């Protein structure tokens, strides 16, 4: 077992040493989970969940939202037309 020491800043931040980042397979902007169990604390890469990606994609605003609705409606109409055409062909 190897021990690596890091210092906690006044803001509660720690720089994760490169050897630890490599072992965990994480890099910039990745998230870590701290699991507290009966024997101590385990650190591992965070699992992919809605909470881990929340805010990573900007919300649609204004016209973008309307464009999305229009595109969805057009796609739905295309599906209906395709179904109708396949029924007519039989």
Buried (B, 14 or more C-beta within 10 A) or exposed (E): EEEEEEEEEEEEEEEBEEEBBEEBEBEEEEEEEEEEEEEEEEEEBBEEEEEBEEEEEEEEEEEEEEEEEEEEEEEEEEEEEEEEEEEEEE
